């Protein structure tokens, strides 16, 4: 490790200059100006924001190719959208957002599509959830397939399996169709875990369970429940921005999206929770994804119940009016240093921080110090947006130094 280019005395002086009693100065409340109960004095969001129920219309809707009539999940990768069908078909499909008929199919040989309900991703892998459980609510073979992305492009997919069971399901008596709270159609991938969002036919809620994202057999641990008043079918997660957007529909096939944002760590229940209806009656929405966090793609599968006939479609939603203020605040809640574009966010944080740097600092070290000048965490800036897990740190104020330049010192608050 490189020698530190500054003194402990300097560190202590910098800490001395920081605001004191930060925790005492915090005021809990609704921090979202878009909410009905916005508190302009609040400095810490407490998840109590209340919103008007609105309905929005997609800016674009178009029919999907016939091979995707049961589209059941959606991710954006490699300048394409990727989807799959929810039964029998063991292909995944990549298509161009500018021309949905320009698509490629990739076989996943050896896999059986019992009930594929969602696709998610991290930097290296696709994850496909074969965990649909609405037929009788008694499946004992719930699983998620992990597929190396680049191997798919080479038509030689490398596939592993993550098996799981719900921690609180003890009764496996057949329930009959659409009569269980242990169905699932959506999940998200974090740095170290998978979070399942169940589709609860009885309670019309969604329960959140977590499992490690490692190969093997796991118990899905119950974490919390959200009263979404509907059936959740898809999810997309922007971990660096503290943002989850769910999609679903009611028993009357009224589709909606459900926003979760401005939460600490994985305290999803502490998020702002906003439900927005979609002006797409009788559309069985199934998949959702985004690149920017502002523009979203949503897919619905084909639905026929005469006289109603809805083809499978792709829709584009602009959520800038609802999320741009929040997302802009995340990026502007930091100060660039000495000509280099350096951002550390979110501040404060409970679990993960992200260090965004220009290419000049890639490969340099970062060091986190406590108020006594002791290094409590260190590592390398291995990419332009490096994730650092600070969950092990005690709550309080820290300093973070980037590279070997003592001017690159910034404040960090562990919540």
N, C-alpha and C positions, 0 to 999 in steps of 0.2 A: 504494500500500500504506500502511496506517495506520502511524503512528509507534509504535515499541515503548515500552510504558509501564513499563519496568524497566531496570536497569543491567546491564552486563556483569559488574560486581562481584558483583551478586546472583546471577547465573547461576553464576559460579565458586564462590560460597559453597555454592549448592545442590548442585553437582556434588561438591564436597569432602565433603558430608555423605553421599553415596551409598556403598554398600558397594564396596570396592575388590577388584580381582582376581576379578571375578565369574566369568570363564571358568575360572579355576583352581579355584574352589570347586565347580564343577559336577561331579556324579557321574553317569556314564552307567549306565543299567540299565533294567529294566522298572518303569515308574511306575504301572502299573494295578493297584489293589488286587484286582481280580477275577481276575487271572492267577495261575497256579500258581507262577510264579517271581517274584512281586512283591518288589521291593527297596525297603524303606521308607527307605533312605538315598539312593536315586537321585533326582536333581533334573532330569535330562535323559533323556527317553525315547530308547532306541536301537533300538526295533523288534524286540526279542528276546522279547517276552511270549509265553507259552505258555498255552493254555486247554484246558479239558475240552471235548470235542465234545458239544454238547447238541442236543436236538430240541424245537422249540416248535410250538404249535398256534395258528392264527389265532383272534382273538377273534370274528371274524365272517367268513362266506363266503356269497356269493350269486351266482346266475347272472347273466351279462351278457345284454343284448338280442341277438337273432339277428344283427343287422347288425355285431356286434363279435366274431364267432366266431374271427377270426384276430388278435385284439388283440396288438400286438407292441411297444408302448411306452406310457409313461404319464407325464404331468406334471400338476401341480396349478397352476391359474391362474384368477383371476377367480371364485373360489368354486366352481369346477368341476374335475373331472378330465377330461383330454383324452387321447384315444387314436386309433389308426389300425390298419388291417389291413395285413398284410404282402405282399399281392400284388393286382394288378388294380385295387382300389378306390382312387380318388384323393380320397376325403373324409377329413376328420378329424371326430371326434365329441367333444362336450362333454356330460358327464352329472353329475347331482347325486349326491353320495355317500349322501344319505339316501333316494334313490329312483333306482336305476340306470336305470329305465325312463323317467325324465324326461330325455330327451336331445335335443340338436340336432345336425344334421349340417351341415358347412361344406365346400363343394366347393373344390378347388384346381385350377381349369381349366388345361389346358395341360401338366400334369404327368403323367408315366407312372409307375405304381407297378411297377417291375421287381422290387424286393425291399426294401420299406421295413421296417427292422428296429428303429428307435429314434426317439424324439422327446425333445428336450431344450429348454432355454430359457435366456434371460437376461431382463433387464428389458424389452427391446424386441422380441425376436424369438423365434419357434419355430424349431427346427432339426430337420429330419427326415432321417435317414440312409438313403439308398438305396444301401446297401453290402453287403447280403447276398450271399455269394459261395460258398455251399456246394454249388452244383450241379456246378461243375467247378473251382472255385478259380482261374479265369483271367479274371475280369472286368477290362476295361480302362476301364470307364466308372463307376468308383466316385465317388459324389457325395453332398453334403449340401445339401438345400434350406433356404434361410433365408427365413422368412416373417414379415412384420411383423404383430404380434399384433392391433393395433387394426384393421388392414385386413381381417383375417379376420372380425371382428365386423360389419364393414360390408358383408360379402359381396363385397368387391372386393380380394382378396388381392394384396399386392405381394410378389413372389417373386424371389429371386436364387439363384445356384448356386455352391457351393464344390466344385471338383473336386480329387481327390487320387489319388496312387499311393503304395504302400508303398516306403520307401527300400531295403529289403532283399529285395524280390521281383524276381527276375531271370528266373525260369523260369515261363512262362505255358502250359506243357503242361497239357492237360485232365487232371484228377485223378480224375474220377468223383465221385459224390455223397458228401458228408460225409467227405471225405478230404483236407482241406487245413488248414493253419494260418493261412491268409490270409482266413478268414471273419471277419465282425464284426457284432455285434448291439447294441453299446452304446457310448456316449460321454458325456462331460460337457463343460460349457461353463464356462470360467473367465473372469476379467476380460479376458484378452487372447488366449486360445488354446482350441483344442478338443483333448481327449484321448480317443483311441480305445482301447477295451479289446477285444481280439480274442477270437473264439470258436475255439479251437484244437482241432480234432477229433482230431488225431494225438497231440499232447503232453498234452492235457487241462490246459493252462495258459492264461493270458491275457497277451498282450504289450501294452504301452502305447506308443502312438505319439502325437505331437503335430503339429498344424498350426495356422497362424494362423486366426483366425475372421474373415478378410476374404475378400471375393469374389475369385475367381480360381482358378488351378490351382496346387496345392502338392504338395510331397513330404512325406509323413507320416514324420517322423523317429522312429526307434526309440529308446525311452528305457529300458525295463526289462521284466522278465517276472515275473509272480506265479505260483507253483505252487498254483493253486486246486483242482486235482484234480477238474475238472469243466468244464462249458461255460457261459461267461458270456453272459447274454442281456439284461441291463438294468443301468442305473446311475443313481444320483441323488447330487448333490453339494451339500453345504452349505459353500460356500467360506469364509464368515466364521467357521465353526466347525471347520474342518479335519477334515471328515467326508465320507467316501464310503461308500455302501452299494451293493454289487453283488448281483444275483440270478442264478441259473442252475440247472442240473440236471446230474446225472451221466448216463452212457450208459444206466443203468437207470431213468432218469426219476425219480430222487430229487432233489427240489428243495431248494435251500439259499439262504441269504444269506451275504454275505461282507463283514464290516465292516473298514474302513480308517479309523483315527482317531489323533489326536495325532501329526501329522507336521508338519514344517517346510516352508513353501513348497509346492513340488510334488514333494517327495521322498516319493512314495507308498510306496516300498519301506521307508522308515524308519518307517512307521506301525505301530500295533498292528494285527495281522491276525487276525481271528477268524471262523471258519466256523461257522454254525449251521444245522442241518438243519431242514426244515419237515415237519410231520406231514401231508403231502399226497401220498401215493404216486401216481405216474403223472400228476402235474400238470406240464405243460410251461409253467413260469412264464416270462414274457416282459418284463413291464414293472414298474417300481417307482418310487414317488415319495413325498414327505413334505412337510409344511409345518413341523412343529415340530422335526423331527429325532428325535422319540421315537415317534410313531405313523406307521406306514407303510402305504401301499396297494400291493398287488401283484396283477397280473392274469395269468391263464394262458389260453392259447388252447385251442380245442376239440381234443381228442385222441381218436381212435377207432382201435382195433386190437383187434378182437373177440377175446375177450369183454369187453374193457375199453372203456368209453365215458365220457369226462370232458367235460362241457360247459365252455364259456368262463366264467370266474368272476372276481369281484373279492374279494380277501381283505384283512382289516385285521390288522396285526401291531402289538403293543405292545412296543417294545424299551426301555422305561424301565429295566428291570432291568439292562440291559447298557450303556446310554449315559447315563443321567441323571447319574451321578457325574462322568463326563468333561465333559458339557456344562455342568453347574453350576460346575465348577472354572474353565471358560473365563471365565464372567461374573464370578465372585467374585475372579479374579486381578487386580482393578483396584480403585481407591479413588475413590468419588465425591468431588467437590470443592465445598465452600461452597454447599450448597443446590441446586446444579444436578446433574441426573442425567447425569454424564459418565463414560463407560467407554471405555477403550482396550484392545483385545485383538486377537490373543493377545500376551502378553508372556512370554518373548521371541518374536520372529518373524524369519523369514528373508526373506520377500518382501512380504507384505501385512499391514498393520494396519487395524483398523476403529475409527473414532472415533464412538461413539454419544453423541448429545447430545439435549437437549430442544429444542423448537421455537424457544426464545429465541436459541439460538446459530446457527441456520441462516443462512447468508450471512456469518458472521464468518470471519476468517482463522485458519488454524493455522500455526504456525512451529516447525520442528524445528531445534535448536541442537546443535552438538558441544560438547565439554568446554571449548573455548576461547571459547565464546559466539558462534561464527560460525553464521549461518543456512545450513543445508545443504539445506533443503527447505521449501517453503511453498505454500499453496493456500487454497481456500475450502471451508468446511463446507457443501456444497451439498445435503445431505439429512440426515435424522436418523441415518443409519448410513453415514458416508462412508468409502469404501475409499481407502487411500493406499499406493502401491507404494514400498517402501523398499529394494528390491533393490539399487539403486545405492549405498547407504550401506555404508561399511566396518563390520565387526563392532565392537561396542562399546556404550557407554552414551551416550544422548542425552537431551535434555530437549525436551518438546513443550509449547508455550504455545498456549492456545485463546482467541480473542478478544483484547480489549484489556485484560484483567484479569490483572495479574501474579500473582494468587493461583491462576490456572488453569494451573499448571505441573505436569507429570507426567513420570515417568520412562519411558523407552523403551529396550529392549535389542534391538539388531540381532544376530541369531545368525549 
